[in-house]
């Protein structure tokens, strides 16, 4: 037996002896109906006996206490992380809410494409940090992605719309010339009405489109555009294919595939 073991045994023995003695004295006091003295003696005896055996509670580790304690520690750590991320999310929401409410009616109001993108990444990072379900993250990011898709759609569609509108104006002036009479004027006006029908599309239902539909809808506008020359159609086809790649990637990943491309879209919006 080591000196340390002998010391522990000696202390345990002394505590046990005095503890048992106090318990006996407490029982005697109960028999004598001295309740105050009995309570003091019994309490002191229990404390001494408990002190003599407290190190033996380490054996509870074998009954799963250690695993439960470790699980409790992990739960507390997760709660602290979640609280930290919640704090970050609260700060993020608060800062952007103040920014939006302060801008309305004074500046541009809504954030730019790249500002909204930065905000979406911050939200995603926070949700990833608390191990949010994929469905929750997707639901949080889809409104942002939808607005980005709408912005890109109109950014690419606007040059096409302007060309068709310019053609309509040119044909309207030609139909109004005195030289254009009878069948020729009627044919010109028929072409004008076709372009007016094309230009009258207001896209009121665009918010109901799924993200994976935007690229197809963009090409529908090109394929049905009247009075385009072949070289113009080829140029738009190239531009629309690049846009479709970005739109399809956005639908799959809820992220920008090419930041430089989207920055160019931002600059086009600001012009």
Secondary structure, DSSP 8 states (H G I E B T S, - for coil): --HHHHHHHHHHHHHHHHHHHHHHHHHHHHHTT-HHHHHHHHHHHHHHHHHHHGGGGGGGGGGTHHHHHHHHHHHHHHHHHHHHHHHHHHHHHHHHHHHHHHHTTTS--S--HHHHHHHHHHHHHHHHHTT--HHHHHHHHHHHHHHHHHHHHHHHHHHHHHHHHHHHHHHHHHHHSTT--THHHHHHHHHHHHHHHHHT---TTGGGS-GGGHHHHHHHHHHT-TT--HHHHHHHHHHHHHHHHHHHHHHHHSS-S-HHHHHHHHHHHH-
